[in-house]
């Protein structure tokens, strides 16, 4: 695809946050985001967000974020654009 920007996530965003331009995703989805194709976003951002993220294709963008997490906050501008709360699996 060719786009101005793309966010693909299996996590939830509150309606109020979306309407207020707060890009915060959270949730306990076990789903995955997998890119098997080509994503072109020459002057924008691409973010793939899920508990499991896999890129088997090609992504070309100004900024790319592949985030395997349970909570993430995205900022559309600035040097620091992604804030991640990782998930941890404990054994034993």
C-alpha positions, 0 to 999 in steps of 0.5 A, a space after each residue: 500500500 501507499 499511504 500518508 500514515 498507518 497504525 495497525 493494532 490489535 489493542 484497544 483505544 478509547 473513543 474519547 482518547 481518539 477524539 482528543 488526538 491521544 493515541 494510546 492503545 492498551 489491552 490484553 488481546 493475544 492477536 498478532 499484526 503481520 506485514 507480508 507485503 509492502 508499505 510505503 509512507 514516504 512522508 509519514 509514520 507507520 506503527 504496527 502494534 500488538 502482543 506479537 508483531 512480525 514484518 516479513 515484507 518491506 516498510 519504507 516510511 519517515 518513522 517506523 515503529 514495530 511494537 510488541 507490547 500491552 500498552 503504547 502511547 504514540 506522539 505524532 511529532 517530536 524526537 520521542 514518538 513512542 512510549 511502550 509498556 512491554 509485556 513479560 511472560 514469567 516462567 515458574 
